[in-house]
Amino acid sequence: MTAPSPETVVPALTQAVGQLLRRLRAEANPGGLSVSQSAALGRLDEAGGMTTADLARAESMTPQSMGAILTSLERDGLVERRRHPTDGRQILVSLTAQGLEARRTRSAAKQDWLAAAVGRLDAAEQQTLMAAAALIRDLGRRP
């Protein structure tokens, strides 16, 4: 049996990973947050309070676009703005308790759905999936 060429593997892998990510987003998005809103919440959860400009840079978007996203998240009570503790000219945006709970709920929904889906696979398929996960992780780490 000959190995498939990279030209065959790449589109198949891209489509499969994309479809899985879209399904995970759909399963974890009962509140209807956009991808950009979810990304901003995730970044704030990981990094803590950030300025709008720093958050925009981290998400590769303009400060104006990030400002609009943050305004909608603030209106929904998921983020709050506060003065920087050492530089009163800057405003830090951080998750509220409600925003943190939304992140945890979304994460749990993803994990629950994926665990149930993997649980429906037989032992050989689960083993294959573990091997594929290791390969995908390693691809992501290579320069």
DASULZI-V428967 format. One record per residue. RES is the residue in one small letter. SS is DSSP state (~ for helix, > for strand, _ for the rest). BURIAL is # if it has 16 or more other C-alpha atoms within 10 Angstrom, else .. Layout:
BEGIN
((RES;SS;BURIAL) (RES;SS;BURIAL))
END
This chain:
BEGIN
((m;_;.) (t;_;.) (a;_;.) (p;_;.) (s;_;.) (p;~;.) (e;~;.) (t;~;.) (v;~;.) (v;~;.) (p;~;.) (a;~;.) (l;~;.) (t;~;.) (q;~;.) (a;~;.) (v;~;.) (g;~;.) (q;~;.) (l;~;.) (l;~;.) (r;~;.) (r;~;.) (l;~;#) (r;~;#) (a;~;.) (e;~;#) (a;_;#) (n;_;#) (p;_;.) (g;_;.) (g;_;.) (l;_;#) (s;_;.) (v;~;.) (s;~;.) (q;~;#) (s;~;#) (a;~;.) (a;~;#) (l;~;#) (g;~;#) (r;~;#) (l;~;#) (d;~;#) (e;~;.) (a;~;.) (g;_;.) (g;_;#) (m;>;#) (t;_;#) (t;~;#) (a;~;#) (d;~;.) (l;~;#) (a;~;#) (r;~;.) (a;~;.) (e;_;.) (s;_;.) (m;_;.) (t;_;.) (p;~;#) (q;~;.) (s;~;.) (m;~;#) (g;~;#) (a;~;.) (i;~;#) (l;~;#) (t;~;#) (s;~;.) (l;~;#) (e;~;#) (r;~;.) (d;_;.) (g;_;.) (l;_;#) (v;>;#) (e;>;#) (r;>;#) (r;>;.) (r;>;.) (h;_;.) (p;_;.) (t;_;.) (d;_;.) (g;_;.) (r;_;.) (q;_;.) (i;>;#) (l;>;#) (v;>;#) (s;>;#) (l;>;#) (t;_;#) (a;~;.) (q;~;.) (g;~;#) (l;~;#) (e;~;.) (a;~;#) (r;~;#) (r;~;.) (t;~;.) (r;~;#) (s;~;#) (a;~;.) (a;~;#) (k;~;#) (q;~;.) (d;~;.) (w;~;.) (l;~;#) (a;~;.) (a;~;.) (a;~;.) (v;~;.) (g;~;.) (r;_;.) (l;_;.) (d;_;.) (a;~;.) (a;~;.) (e;~;.) (q;~;.) (q;~;.) (t;~;.) (l;~;.) (m;~;.) (a;~;.) (a;~;.) (a;~;.) (a;~;.) (l;~;.) (i;~;.) (r;~;.) (d;~;.) (l;~;.) (g;~;.) (r;~;.) (r;_;.) (p;_;.))
END
